[in-house]
């Protein structure tokens, strides 16, 4: 099932998307998408609604340096345990919403990632049970102010600006994330071309590790890391992240 959050003629709602291309239909879900969805009976062609960020998480927990070649390209070692940082909920935007480069921050980079969406409250879940607490997967862009990341040491400011976590276009609930293609393009030029099989710390391990630190709530996001090939983005460009089995997340870049 593809779960989305949409703006439709009467407001905002969660929805399920059925079909593809010009025949795709959006079925409104009552209340929330967790558990067995209840449908209202309202539906629209996908072309008649606007896709928003598919979920509004209480927190976004990101994993740094989780692809060996990406760690190497920035001159870093791969950490023995997952390296966590948090992006505030206000970083989240949806498809086609602009990434805003703050004034005076220097280099701002794209980082294409597979995102895990948590489906229920969990604490201290074991890796072998991780699949049962995951709602699904979506596409993410861990936008980073690279100069600040280097100068600050801690990453809260560099990763935490408004609009620095595009998510979308929807959540895919029936997906095996073990070996998926992940590509990033800037203005149509391929920049990243990786596979999730290259994750140093795999998704079940990440769910266990993160939930051992903090309680995860329905809708919370775990960003699993980015492959090599990250690079700068500037005003007027467009970034597209594609994950096999999910789809493409596209966002323009503007100067704030």
Sine and cosine of phi, psi and omega as CSV:
sin_phi,cos_phi,sin_psi,cos_psi,sin_omega,cos_omega
0.00,0.00,0.66,-0.75,0.11,-0.99
-0.98,-0.21,0.89,-0.45,-0.01,-1.00
-0.97,-0.22,0.73,-0.68,-0.03,-1.00
-0.74,-0.67,0.23,-0.97,0.18,-0.98
-0.84,-0.54,0.79,-0.61,-0.21,-0.98
-0.76,-0.65,0.42,-0.91,0.27,-0.96
-0.98,-0.22,0.87,-0.49,-0.04,-1.00
-0.87,-0.49,0.03,-1.00,-0.10,-0.99
-0.83,0.55,-0.40,0.92,-0.06,-1.00
-0.95,-0.32,0.01,1.00,-0.01,-1.00
0.50,-0.87,-0.58,-0.82,-0.04,-1.00
-0.83,-0.55,0.63,-0.78,-0.03,-1.00
-0.37,-0.93,0.33,-0.94,0.25,-0.97
-0.99,0.17,0.43,-0.90,-0.07,-1.00
-0.41,-0.91,0.30,-0.95,0.15,-0.99
-0.94,-0.33,0.65,-0.76,0.00,-1.00
-0.96,-0.28,0.80,-0.60,0.02,-1.00
-0.87,-0.50,0.65,-0.76,0.01,-1.00
0.99,0.10,0.05,-1.00,-0.05,-1.00
-0.70,-0.71,0.33,-0.94,0.09,-1.00
0.88,0.48,-0.63,-0.78,-0.06,-1.00
-0.92,0.39,-0.30,0.95,-0.04,-1.00
-1.00,-0.06,-0.01,1.00,-0.07,-1.00
-0.90,0.43,0.69,-0.72,0.00,-1.00
-0.85,-0.52,0.52,-0.86,0.00,-1.00
-0.92,-0.39,0.84,-0.54,-0.02,-1.00
-0.95,-0.32,0.86,-0.50,-0.08,-1.00
-0.94,0.35,0.70,-0.72,0.07,-1.00
-0.97,-0.23,0.71,-0.70,0.06,-1.00
-0.96,0.26,0.70,-0.72,0.11,-0.99
0.91,0.41,-1.00,-0.09,-0.16,-0.99
-0.69,-0.72,0.24,-0.97,-0.08,-1.00
-1.00,-0.08,0.10,0.99,-0.08,-1.00
-1.00,0.08,0.62,-0.79,-0.09,-1.00
0.97,0.26,-0.36,-0.93,0.03,-1.00
-0.97,0.24,0.87,-0.49,-0.07,-1.00
-0.94,0.34,0.59,-0.81,0.12,-0.99
-0.97,-0.26,0.83,-0.56,-0.06,-1.00
-1.00,-0.09,0.60,-0.80,-0.02,-1.00
-1.00,0.09,-0.29,0.96,-0.09,-1.00
0.99,-0.12,-0.21,0.98,0.04,-1.00
-0.99,0.14,0.62,-0.79,0.03,-1.00
-0.51,-0.86,0.44,-0.90,0.02,-1.00
-0.59,-0.81,0.42,-0.91,0.22,-0.98
-0.88,0.47,0.61,-0.79,0.00,-1.00
-0.83,0.56,-0.57,0.82,-0.02,-1.00
-0.91,0.41,-0.29,0.96,-0.06,-1.00
-1.00,-0.10,0.03,1.00,0.03,-1.00
-0.84,-0.55,0.23,-0.97,0.05,-1.00
-0.92,-0.39,0.79,-0.62,0.03,-1.00
-0.98,0.22,0.78,-0.63,0.08,-1.00
-0.97,-0.25,0.02,-1.00,0.17,-0.99
-0.81,0.59,0.77,-0.64,-0.16,-0.99
-0.93,0.38,-0.28,0.96,0.02,-1.00
-0.46,-0.89,0.45,-0.89,0.09,-1.00
-0.92,-0.40,1.00,-0.07,-0.11,-0.99
-0.97,0.26,0.45,-0.89,0.16,-0.99
-0.95,0.31,-0.44,0.90,0.04,-1.00
-0.35,-0.94,0.45,-0.89,0.09,-1.00
-0.90,-0.44,0.90,-0.43,0.01,-1.00
-0.98,-0.22,0.86,-0.50,-0.07,-1.00
-0.94,-0.34,0.47,-0.88,-0.02,-1.00
-0.91,-0.42,0.87,-0.50,-0.02,-1.00
-1.00,0.02,0.53,-0.85,0.14,-0.99
0.81,0.59,0.74,0.68,-0.06,-1.00
-0.98,-0.20,0.11,0.99,0.22,-0.98
-0.84,-0.54,0.81,-0.59,-0.12,-0.99
-0.86,0.51,-0.66,0.75,-0.05,-1.00
-0.94,0.34,-0.52,0.86,0.08,-1.00
-0.93,0.36,-0.68,0.73,0.07,-1.00
-0.84,0.55,-0.68,0.74,-0.04,-1.00
-0.92,0.39,-0.61,0.79,-0.06,-1.00
-0.92,0.40,-0.39,0.92,0.06,-1.00
-0.98,-0.22,0.17,0.98,0.08,-1.00
0.97,0.24,0.50,0.87,-0.06,-1.00
-0.88,-0.47,0.38,-0.92,0.12,-0.99
-1.00,0.08,0.41,-0.91,0.12,-0.99
-0.98,0.20,0.82,-0.57,-0.02,-1.00
-0.94,0.34,0.53,-0.85,0.00,-1.00
-0.92,0.38,-0.59,0.81,0.07,-1.00
-0.90,-0.43,0.39,-0.92,0.02,-1.00
-0.82,0.58,0.72,-0.69,0.04,-1.00
-1.00,-0.09,0.92,-0.40,-0.11,-0.99
-0.97,-0.23,0.57,-0.82,0.25,-0.97
-0.57,-0.82,0.30,-0.95,-0.08,-1.00
-0.88,-0.47,0.72,-0.70,0.15,-0.99
-0.98,-0.22,0.73,-0.69,-0.01,-1.00
-0.91,0.42,0.38,-0.92,0.00,-1.00
-0.87,0.49,-0.42,0.91,-0.02,-1.00
-0.96,0.27,-0.08,1.00,0.12,-0.99
-0.98,0.21,-0.30,0.95,-0.17,-0.98
-0.97,0.24,0.78,-0.63,0.16,-0.99
-0.70,-0.71,0.18,-0.98,-0.03,-1.00
-0.97,-0.26,-0.12,-0.99,0.01,-1.00
-0.85,0.53,0.67,-0.75,0.10,-1.00
0.94,0.33,-0.04,1.00,0.15,-0.99
-0.97,0.25,0.59,-0.81,-0.10,-1.00
-0.97,0.25,0.68,-0.73,0.25,-0.97
-0.98,0.20,0.84,-0.54,-0.07,-1.00
-0.98,-0.22,0.89,-0.45,0.03,-1.00
-0.99,0.17,0.91,-0.42,-0.03,-1.00
-0.90,0.43,0.53,-0.85,0.01,-1.00
-0.90,0.43,0.68,-0.73,0.15,-0.99
0.98,0.20,0.22,0.97,-0.06,-1.00
-0.99,-0.10,-0.11,0.99,-0.02,-1.00
0.97,0.23,-0.69,-0.72,-0.11,-0.99
-0.96,0.28,0.77,-0.63,0.11,-0.99
-0.87,-0.49,0.79,-0.61,-0.09,-1.00
-0.94,-0.35,0.49,-0.87,0.24,-0.97
-1.00,0.03,0.46,-0.89,0.12,-0.99
-0.54,-0.84,0.97,-0.22,0.01,-1.00
-0.96,0.29,0.69,-0.72,-0.07,-1.00
-0.55,-0.84,0.42,-0.91,0.25,-0.97
-1.00,0.05,0.75,-0.66,-0.01,-1.00
-0.93,-0.37,0.70,-0.71,0.08,-1.00
-1.00,-0.09,0.74,-0.67,0.03,-1.00
-0.95,-0.32,0.86,-0.52,-0.02,-1.00
-0.98,0.20,0.63,-0.78,-0.12,-0.99
-0.95,-0.31,-0.13,0.99,-0.03,-1.00
-0.38,-0.92,0.32,-0.95,0.04,-1.00
-0.91,0.42,0.77,-0.64,-0.02,-1.00
-0.62,-0.78,0.55,-0.83,0.10,-0.99
-0.56,-0.83,0.74,-0.67,0.05,-1.00
0.84,0.55,0.66,0.75,0.05,-1.00
-0.98,0.21,0.62,-0.78,0.03,-1.00
-0.99,0.13,0.46,-0.89,-0.05,-1.00
-0.83,0.56,-0.62,0.79,-0.04,-1.00
-0.94,0.35,-0.28,0.96,0.07,-1.00
-0.98,-0.20,0.01,1.00,-0.14,-0.99
-0.85,0.52,-0.65,0.76,-0.05,-1.00
-0.84,0.54,-0.57,0.82,-0.08,-1.00
-0.95,0.31,-0.27,0.96,-0.02,-1.00
-0.96,-0.27,0.06,1.00,-0.01,-1.00
-0.99,-0.11,0.81,-0.58,0.09,-1.00
-0.95,0.30,-0.68,0.73,-0.03,-1.00
0.15,-0.99,-0.37,-0.93,-0.13,-0.99
-0.68,-0.73,0.54,-0.84,0.07,-1.00
-0.64,-0.77,0.00,-1.00,-0.03,-1.00
-0.98,-0.19,0.61,-0.79,-0.03,-1.00
-0.69,-0.72,0.36,-0.93,0.12,-0.99
-0.77,-0.64,0.96,-0.29,-0.01,-1.00
-0.99,0.11,0.98,0.21,-0.05,-1.00
-0.90,0.43,0.67,-0.74,-0.16,-0.99
-0.66,-0.75,0.74,-0.67,0.14,-0.99
-0.99,0.10,1.00,-0.10,-0.24,-0.97
-0.91,0.42,-0.64,0.77,-0.01,-1.00
-0.89,0.46,-0.66,0.75,0.00,-1.00
-0.94,0.35,-0.57,0.82,0.03,-1.00
-0.86,0.50,-0.64,0.77,0.00,-1.00
-0.97,0.26,-0.67,0.74,-0.10,-0.99
-0.97,0.23,-0.56,0.83,-0.07,-1.00
-0.98,0.19,-0.46,0.89,-0.10,-0.99
0.99,0.12,-0.89,0.45,0.16,-0.99
-0.99,0.16,0.41,-0.91,-0.24,-0.97
-0.96,-0.27,0.05,1.00,-0.11,-0.99
-0.84,0.54,-0.71,0.70,-0.02,-1.00
-0.95,0.31,-0.70,0.71,-0.07,-1.00
-0.89,0.46,-0.53,0.85,-0.06,-1.00
-0.98,-0.21,-0.09,1.00,-0.24,-0.97
-0.95,-0.30,0.11,0.99,0.01,-1.00
-0.91,0.41,0.52,-0.85,0.12,-0.99
-0.78,0.63,0.64,-0.76,0.03,-1.00
0.98,0.21,0.10,0.99,-0.09,-1.00
-1.00,0.04,0.26,0.97,0.10,-1.00
-0.60,-0.80,0.95,0.31,0.14,-0.99
-0.87,0.49,0.66,-0.75,0.05,-1.00
-0.73,-0.68,0.54,-0.84,0.09,-1.00
0.56,-0.83,-0.20,-0.98,-0.02,1.00
-0.98,0.22,-0.31,0.95,0.00,-1.00
-0.37,-0.93,0.04,-1.00,0.05,-1.00
-0.97,-0.23,0.81,-0.58,0.07,-1.00
-0.99,-0.13,0.87,-0.49,-0.11,-0.99
-1.00,-0.04,-0.29,0.96,-0.02,-1.00
-0.90,-0.45,1.00,0.04,-0.12,-0.99
-0.45,-0.89,0.69,-0.73,0.17,-0.98
-0.99,-0.10,0.92,-0.38,-0.12,-0.99
-1.00,0.07,0.10,0.99,-0.20,-0.98
-0.91,0.41,-0.55,0.83,-0.09,-1.00
-0.51,-0.86,0.98,0.20,-0.03,-1.00
-0.91,-0.42,0.58,-0.82,0.13,-0.99
-0.95,0.32,0.68,-0.74,0.05,-1.00
-0.75,-0.66,0.88,-0.48,-0.04,-1.00
-0.79,-0.61,0.55,-0.83,0.11,-0.99
-0.79,-0.61,0.71,-0.71,0.05,-1.00
-0.81,-0.59,0.59,-0.81,0.13,-0.99
-0.87,-0.50,0.89,-0.45,-0.07,-1.00
0.79,0.61,0.63,0.77,0.06,-1.00
0.99,0.11,-0.08,1.00,-0.01,-1.00
-1.00,-0.10,0.81,-0.58,-0.03,-1.00
-0.92,0.39,0.81,-0.59,-0.01,-1.00
-0.90,-0.43,-0.65,0.76,0.03,-1.00
-0.85,-0.53,0.63,-0.78,0.00,-1.00
-0.51,-0.86,1.00,0.07,-0.08,-1.00
-0.81,-0.58,-0.05,-1.00,0.04,-1.00
-0.68,-0.73,0.59,-0.80,-0.02,-1.00
-0.93,0.38,-0.28,0.96,0.08,-1.00
-0.91,0.42,-0.27,0.96,0.01,-1.00
-1.00,0.02,0.03,1.00,0.08,-1.00
-0.84,0.55,0.74,-0.67,0.05,-1.00
-0.93,0.35,-0.80,0.60,0.06,-1.00
-0.97,-0.22,0.90,-0.44,-0.11,-0.99
-0.96,0.26,0.24,-0.97,-0.13,-0.99
-0.87,0.50,-0.73,0.69,0.03,-1.00
-0.85,0.53,-0.64,0.77,0.04,-1.00
-0.90,0.44,-0.64,0.77,0.00,-1.00
-0.91,0.42,-0.68,0.73,0.01,-1.00
-0.88,0.47,-0.68,0.73,0.04,-1.00
-0.89,0.46,-0.72,0.69,-0.06,-1.00
-0.91,0.42,-0.75,0.66,-0.05,-1.00
-0.91,0.41,-0.69,0.72,-0.02,-1.00
-0.94,0.34,-0.28,0.96,0.13,-0.99
-0.97,0.23,-0.31,0.95,0.03,-1.00
-1.00,-0.07,-0.69,0.72,-0.12,-0.99
-0.57,-0.82,0.46,-0.89,0.10,-0.99
-0.94,0.34,0.75,-0.66,0.06,-1.00
-0.99,-0.16,0.71,-0.71,-0.04,-1.00
-0.95,-0.30,0.37,-0.93,0.03,-1.00
-0.81,0.59,0.78,-0.63,-0.02,-1.00
1.00,-0.09,-0.22,0.97,0.05,-1.00
-0.88,0.47,0.49,-0.87,-0.10,-0.99
-0.90,-0.43,0.69,-0.72,0.23,-0.97
-0.92,-0.39,0.88,-0.47,0.11,-0.99
-1.00,0.05,0.80,-0.60,-0.24,-0.97
-1.00,-0.02,-0.08,1.00,-0.01,-1.00
0.90,-0.43,0.23,-0.97,-0.08,-1.00
-0.82,-0.57,0.61,-0.79,0.08,-1.00
-0.95,0.30,0.07,-1.00,0.05,-1.00
-0.92,0.40,0.35,-0.94,0.05,-1.00
0.94,-0.35,0.10,0.99,0.01,-1.00
-0.89,0.46,0.41,-0.91,-0.02,-1.00
-0.20,-0.98,0.07,-1.00,-0.11,-0.99
-0.97,0.24,0.46,-0.89,0.13,-0.99
-0.78,-0.63,0.55,-0.84,-0.06,-1.00
-0.72,-0.69,0.20,-0.98,-0.01,-1.00
-0.79,0.62,0.73,-0.68,0.04,-1.00
1.00,-0.07,-0.18,0.98,0.03,-1.00
-1.00,0.05,0.18,-0.98,0.02,-1.00
-0.72,-0.69,0.75,-0.66,-0.03,-1.00
-0.94,-0.35,0.74,-0.67,0.05,-1.00
-0.79,-0.61,0.82,-0.57,0.05,-1.00
-0.92,-0.38,0.79,-0.61,-0.01,-1.00
-0.85,-0.52,0.79,-0.61,0.11,-0.99
-0.89,-0.45,0.80,-0.60,0.01,-1.00
-0.80,0.60,0.72,-0.69,0.04,-1.00
1.00,0.08,-0.16,0.99,0.03,-1.00
-0.90,-0.43,-0.92,0.40,-0.02,-1.00
0.52,-0.86,-0.34,-0.94,-0.11,-0.99
-0.87,-0.49,0.72,-0.69,0.08,-1.00
-0.95,-0.31,0.87,-0.49,-0.05,-1.00
-0.85,-0.53,0.70,-0.72,0.03,-1.00
-0.60,-0.80,0.70,-0.72,0.14,-0.99
-0.98,0.22,0.28,-0.96,0.02,-1.00
-0.88,-0.48,0.76,-0.65,0.02,-1.00
-0.71,-0.71,0.44,-0.90,0.14,-0.99
-0.99,0.17,0.75,-0.66,-0.02,-1.00
-0.95,0.31,0.00,0.00,0.00,0.00
